[in-house]
Amino acid sequence: MKILGLCGSLRSGSLNAAVLRSAAELTLPPRELAVDPGLDRLPFFDADVEQTALPAVVAGLRAAVGAADALLIVTPEYAHGTSGVLKNALEWLVGGGEIAGKPVALASASPAITGGDRARAWLAETLAAMDARVIPRELRIPQATLRITDGRVTDEPTRAALAGLLDALAHAAEAREDRGSLAS
Ligand SMILES: Cc1cc2nc3c(=O)[nH]c(=O)nc-3n(C[C@H](O)[C@H](O)[C@H](O)COP(=O)(O)O)c2cc1C
């Protein structure tokens, strides 16, 4: 069970990167969670470049998504939406089609009491347009500076909710595999 984690914040002290770090630590064999470190190296999406000379970093991202059984996407909220970093990555993934049908779990952390709700809603709409299977369970972390310290989720109820989200994502991926093997 391979889960690919994508984080929409490039900030070194990112609360959302901390969520992904804790998610990786909570993921035990036979599950594994790898974090894609390449989003900061993606050029801005350009359909001409996509048609003529696909950058290696884009091909790498598409391959990583294609090889994953499921995705965990953590997003900051900027101006009531997701980050440009994530939107750009998703634009590169549209043409590849690797995300279609793939289970995706969403999480967001924000210092605000709204917990990034608008960013997740925005992201869910984009992912639905890409035919990704966003699972119904999500994780919102409001007042995240109180629940995340030293780069880790330290608030126990939030850690439990994160573990629950990972379980729900893994179950969605297993159910998809079962349907695939029944069909073949
Ligand atoms: C340009 C900018 C816009 C922001 N807009 C929002 C917003 O609309 N809603 C919100 O909850 N937080 C907003 N914030 C606060 C971010 O949620 C906060 O900086 C958060 O820590 C960013 O995520 P990160 O810690 O993973 O980098 C904004 C921050 C910046 C710098």
The ligand as an SDF file (V2000), in Angstrom:
LIG
                    3D

 31 33  0  0  0  0  0  0  0  0999 V2000
   -0.7360   35.4240    1.5220 C   0  0  0  0  0  0  0  0  0  0  0  0
   -1.4180   34.7120    2.6500 C   0  0  0  0  0  0  0  0  0  0  0  0
   -2.7840   34.5180    2.6010 C   0  0  0  0  0  0  0  0  0  0  0  0
   -3.4270   33.8240    3.6290 C   0  0  0  0  0  0  0  0  0  0  0  0
   -4.7810   33.6100    3.5560 N   0  0  0  0  0  0  0  0  0  0  0  0
   -5.3950   32.8470    4.4960 C   0  0  0  0  0  0  0  0  0  0  0  0
   -6.7670   32.5150    4.3900 C   0  0  0  0  0  0  0  0  0  0  0  0
   -7.4650   32.9160    3.4730 O   0  0  0  0  0  0  0  0  0  0  0  0
   -7.3180   31.7100    5.3330 N   0  0  0  0  0  0  0  0  0  0  0  0
   -6.5610   31.2110    6.3890 C   0  0  0  0  0  0  0  0  0  0  0  0
   -7.0980   30.4620    7.2010 O   0  0  0  0  0  0  0  0  0  0  0  0
   -5.2530   31.5280    6.5220 N   0  0  0  0  0  0  0  0  0  0  0  0
   -4.6520   32.3290    5.6100 C   0  0  0  0  0  0  0  0  0  0  0  0
   -3.3350   32.6290    5.7280 N   0  0  0  0  0  0  0  0  0  0  0  0
   -2.5790   32.1070    6.8770 C   0  0  0  0  0  0  0  0  0  0  0  0
   -2.0210   30.7390    6.5520 C   0  0  0  0  0  0  0  0  0  0  0  0
   -3.0450   29.7820    6.7650 O   0  0  0  0  0  0  0  0  0  0  0  0
   -0.8420   30.4670    7.4810 C   0  0  0  0  0  0  0  0  0  0  0  0
    0.2280   31.3170    7.1270 O   0  0  0  0  0  0  0  0  0  0  0  0
   -0.4030   29.0260    7.4400 C   0  0  0  0  0  0  0  0  0  0  0  0
    0.5240   28.8150    8.4790 O   0  0  0  0  0  0  0  0  0  0  0  0
    0.1850   28.6540    6.0840 C   0  0  0  0  0  0  0  0  0  0  0  0
    0.4150   27.2610    6.0170 O   0  0  0  0  0  0  0  0  0  0  0  0
    1.8270   26.6110    6.3530 P   0  0  0  0  0  0  0  0  0  0  0  0
    2.0680   26.8370    7.8400 O   0  0  0  0  0  0  0  0  0  0  0  0
    1.6850   25.1800    6.0270 O   0  0  0  0  0  0  0  0  0  0  0  0
    2.9060   27.3060    5.5590 O   0  0  0  0  0  0  0  0  0  0  0  0
   -2.6780   33.3370    4.7290 C   0  0  0  0  0  0  0  0  0  0  0  0
   -1.3040   33.5550    4.7640 C   0  0  0  0  0  0  0  0  0  0  0  0
   -0.6740   34.2340    3.7430 C   0  0  0  0  0  0  0  0  0  0  0  0
    0.8190   34.4180    3.8070 C   0  0  0  0  0  0  0  0  0  0  0  0
  1  2  1  0
  2  3  1  0
  2 30  2  0
  3  4  2  0
  4  5  1  0
  4 28  1  0
  5  6  2  0
  6  7  1  0
  6 13  1  0
  7  8  2  0
  7  9  1  0
  9 10  1  0
 10 11  2  0
 10 12  1  0
 12 13  2  0
 13 14  1  0
 14 15  1  0
 14 28  1  0
 15 16  1  0
 16 17  1  0
 16 18  1  0
 18 19  1  0
 18 20  1  0
 20 21  1  0
 20 22  1  0
 22 23  1  0
 23 24  1  0
 24 25  2  0
 24 26  1  0
 24 27  1  0
 28 29  2  0
 29 30  1  0
 30 31  1  0
M  END
$$$$
